[in-house]
Amino acid sequence: MTLLDGDVLIADARESTGLTDFGDHTLPVRVGLVVDRLNAAELDATSSRAAARTIRGLLTSRLHFVADHARLPPVAERITAPLFATGEPRSGTTLLHALLAEYEDEDSRALRFWEVMYPSPPPGPALVDDPRRARADADWREILDRIPPWIVSHPYNDLLGAGLPECERAWAFDFRATNPSAWWRVPLEMQSIQAISADHHAQSFTA
């Protein structure tokens, strides 16, 4: 068993980016919840490295995102009629989201995976050859190679990095929700995944 250390992961992210501000002083508490649960799963060395890589990636993305927000404040813009797809699990909300996203014009559009997975610098009028697109495509190909049945129940993921993210991708940077288990590259028992989600659900109301 190889133990993870949340403080070390946070320090590594700060050192590698040269940035220190996560935009929320309570973030380390939530990182600690994830680390505690992962350690309780008694991961081997390979799984521990995979988990550390995921956490470090989320932390570095968060640091860059906060720095970009301070450097490039968003333009004042009114969102007058947002659309939200919500519902019970397995009720078709993802498919509804995908269908709504197909209706795009200059005044409305949905975020794409590559934009949420790699949000810095802000895309703006991103070029078709933005390297983050290819990076997100590679991430998805790895997942689909590792879990071939995934594409059967999630056929829209054939869009790879141009596909549609759901809310957990955005919340993951805040450590208030966990990424889908596929992104961790870590073999976790279902009870561990459920425990992490429960901890984060409680923390979102108390932090």
C-alpha positions as CSV (number, residue, x, y, z in Angstrom):
1,M,0.0,0.0,0.0
2,T,1.3,3.5,-0.9
3,L,-0.2,6.4,1.0
4,L,-1.1,9.7,-0.7
5,D,-0.4,13.0,1.1
6,G,-2.7,15.9,0.3
7,D,-0.4,18.6,1.5
8,V,2.4,17.2,-0.6
9,L,0.2,17.2,-3.7
10,I,-0.9,20.7,-3.1
11,A,2.7,21.9,-2.6
12,D,3.8,20.0,-5.8
13,A,1.0,21.8,-7.8
14,R,2.1,25.2,-6.5
15,E,5.8,24.5,-7.2
16,S,5.2,23.2,-10.7
17,T,3.0,26.2,-11.7
18,G,4.7,29.0,-9.7
19,L,1.2,29.9,-8.6
20,T,-0.2,29.8,-5.0
21,D,-3.9,31.0,-5.1
22,F,-6.6,28.4,-5.3
23,G,-9.3,31.0,-4.9
24,D,-10.7,29.3,-1.9
25,H,-8.9,28.7,1.4
26,T,-11.2,25.7,2.2
27,L,-10.0,23.7,-0.9
28,P,-7.3,21.8,1.0
29,V,-10.0,20.3,3.3
30,R,-11.8,18.8,0.3
31,V,-8.6,17.6,-1.2
32,G,-8.0,15.9,2.2
33,L,-11.3,14.1,2.0
34,V,-10.4,12.6,-1.4
35,V,-7.0,11.6,-0.2
36,D,-8.3,10.0,3.0
37,R,-10.8,7.8,1.0
38,L,-8.2,6.8,-1.6
39,N,-5.8,5.8,1.2
40,A,-8.5,3.8,2.9
41,A,-8.8,1.8,-0.4
42,E,-5.3,0.6,0.2
43,L,-4.0,1.4,-3.3
44,D,-1.0,-0.3,-4.7
45,A,1.9,1.8,-6.1
46,T,0.6,1.9,-9.6
47,S,-2.9,3.0,-8.6
48,S,-1.5,5.5,-6.1
49,R,0.6,7.1,-8.8
50,A,-2.5,7.3,-11.1
51,A,-4.5,8.9,-8.3
52,A,-1.8,11.4,-7.5
53,R,-1.5,12.3,-11.2
54,T,-5.3,13.0,-11.4
55,I,-5.3,15.1,-8.2
56,R,-2.2,17.0,-9.2
57,G,-3.8,17.7,-12.6
58,L,-6.9,19.1,-11.1
59,L,-5.0,21.3,-8.7
60,T,-2.7,22.7,-11.4
61,S,-5.7,23.4,-13.6
62,R,-7.4,25.2,-10.7
63,L,-4.3,27.4,-10.1
64,H,-4.1,28.4,-13.7
65,F,-7.9,29.0,-13.9
66,V,-7.8,31.3,-10.8
67,A,-4.8,33.2,-12.2
68,D,-6.4,33.6,-15.6
69,H,-9.6,34.9,-14.0
70,A,-7.6,37.6,-12.1
71,R,-5.6,38.5,-15.2
72,L,-8.5,38.4,-17.7
73,P,-11.7,39.3,-15.8
74,P,-14.8,38.1,-17.7
75,V,-16.5,40.7,-19.9
76,A,-19.8,41.9,-18.5
77,E,-22.4,39.7,-20.1
78,R,-26.0,39.0,-19.3
79,I,-27.1,35.4,-19.6
80,T,-30.9,35.9,-20.0
81,A,-32.2,32.4,-20.8
82,P,-29.9,29.6,-19.7
83,L,-31.1,26.0,-20.2
84,F,-30.4,23.3,-17.6
85,A,-31.0,19.5,-18.2
86,T,-31.7,17.9,-14.8
87,G,-33.4,14.7,-13.7
88,E,-33.0,11.4,-11.9
89,P,-30.1,9.2,-12.8
90,R,-30.5,7.1,-15.9
91,S,-33.5,9.2,-17.0
92,G,-32.0,10.5,-20.2
93,T,-30.7,13.9,-19.0
94,T,-27.4,13.3,-20.8
95,L,-29.1,12.6,-24.1
96,L,-31.3,15.6,-23.6
97,H,-28.2,17.8,-23.0
98,A,-26.6,16.4,-26.1
99,L,-29.7,17.2,-28.2
100,L,-30.0,20.7,-26.8
101,A,-26.4,21.3,-27.6
102,E,-26.9,20.6,-31.3
103,Y,-28.9,23.8,-31.5
104,E,-26.2,26.4,-31.7
105,D,-26.0,29.9,-33.1
106,E,-23.9,32.9,-32.4
107,D,-25.9,33.6,-29.2
108,S,-25.9,30.2,-27.6
109,R,-23.7,27.1,-27.3
110,A,-22.6,24.4,-24.9
111,L,-19.2,23.9,-23.4
112,R,-17.1,21.1,-24.9
113,F,-15.0,18.6,-23.0
114,W,-11.6,20.1,-24.0
115,E,-12.7,23.5,-22.8
116,V,-13.7,22.2,-19.3
117,M,-10.8,19.7,-19.0
118,Y,-8.2,22.2,-20.0
119,P,-9.7,25.7,-19.2
120,S,-6.5,27.7,-19.2
121,P,-5.9,29.9,-21.0
122,P,-9.6,30.8,-21.7
123,P,-10.4,29.5,-25.2
124,G,-12.2,32.6,-26.6
125,P,-12.3,32.3,-30.4
126,A,-10.0,29.2,-30.2
127,L,-8.4,28.0,-33.3
128,V,-9.2,24.6,-34.8
129,D,-5.6,23.4,-34.1
130,D,-5.6,24.4,-30.4
131,P,-3.4,21.7,-28.9
132,R,-5.9,21.2,-26.0
133,R,-8.3,19.6,-28.5
134,A,-5.8,16.9,-29.4
135,R,-4.9,16.4,-25.7
136,A,-8.6,15.9,-24.8
137,D,-9.0,13.5,-27.8
138,A,-6.1,11.4,-26.5
139,D,-7.6,11.3,-23.0
140,W,-10.9,10.0,-24.4
141,R,-9.2,7.4,-26.7
142,E,-7.4,6.0,-23.6
143,I,-10.6,5.7,-21.7
144,L,-12.4,4.0,-24.7
145,D,-9.5,1.7,-25.2
146,R,-9.5,0.7,-21.5
147,I,-13.3,0.3,-21.3
148,P,-14.6,-0.8,-24.7
149,P,-18.3,-1.2,-23.5
150,W,-18.3,2.5,-22.5
151,I,-19.1,3.7,-26.1
152,V,-22.1,1.3,-26.2
153,S,-23.9,3.1,-23.3
154,H,-22.4,6.5,-24.1
155,P,-22.5,6.7,-27.9
156,Y,-22.0,10.5,-28.0
157,N,-18.5,10.1,-26.6
158,D,-17.4,9.2,-30.1
159,L,-16.9,13.0,-30.4
160,L,-14.0,12.7,-28.0
161,G,-12.7,16.1,-26.8
162,A,-15.4,17.8,-28.8
163,G,-18.1,16.0,-26.8
164,L,-20.2,17.5,-24.1
165,P,-19.1,17.6,-20.4
166,E,-21.6,17.4,-17.6
167,C,-21.5,19.2,-14.3
168,E,-19.1,16.9,-12.5
169,R,-16.3,18.0,-14.7
170,A,-16.6,21.6,-13.6
171,W,-17.2,20.7,-10.0
172,A,-14.2,18.4,-10.0
173,F,-11.8,21.4,-10.0
174,D,-13.4,22.5,-6.8
175,F,-13.1,19.0,-5.2
176,R,-16.9,19.1,-4.4
177,A,-17.6,16.2,-6.7
178,T,-15.5,13.4,-8.0
179,N,-14.6,12.8,-11.6
180,P,-16.2,9.7,-13.1
181,S,-14.2,6.7,-11.9
182,A,-12.9,6.1,-15.5
183,W,-10.8,9.3,-15.4
184,W,-8.9,8.2,-12.3
185,R,-7.3,5.1,-13.9
186,V,-7.6,3.7,-10.4
187,P,-9.5,0.4,-9.6
188,L,-11.7,1.5,-6.7
189,E,-14.3,-0.5,-5.0
190,M,-17.8,0.8,-5.5
191,Q,-18.3,1.5,-1.8
192,S,-15.2,3.8,-1.8
193,I,-16.5,5.7,-4.8
194,Q,-19.9,6.1,-3.0
195,A,-18.2,7.2,0.2
196,I,-16.1,9.9,-1.6
197,S,-19.3,11.2,-3.2
198,A,-21.2,11.2,0.1
199,D,-18.3,13.1,1.8
200,H,-18.3,15.7,-1.0
201,H,-22.0,16.1,-0.9
202,A,-21.9,16.9,2.8
203,Q,-18.9,19.2,2.4
204,S,-20.6,21.2,-0.2
205,F,-23.2,22.3,2.3
206,T,-20.8,22.8,5.2
207,A,-17.7,24.4,3.7
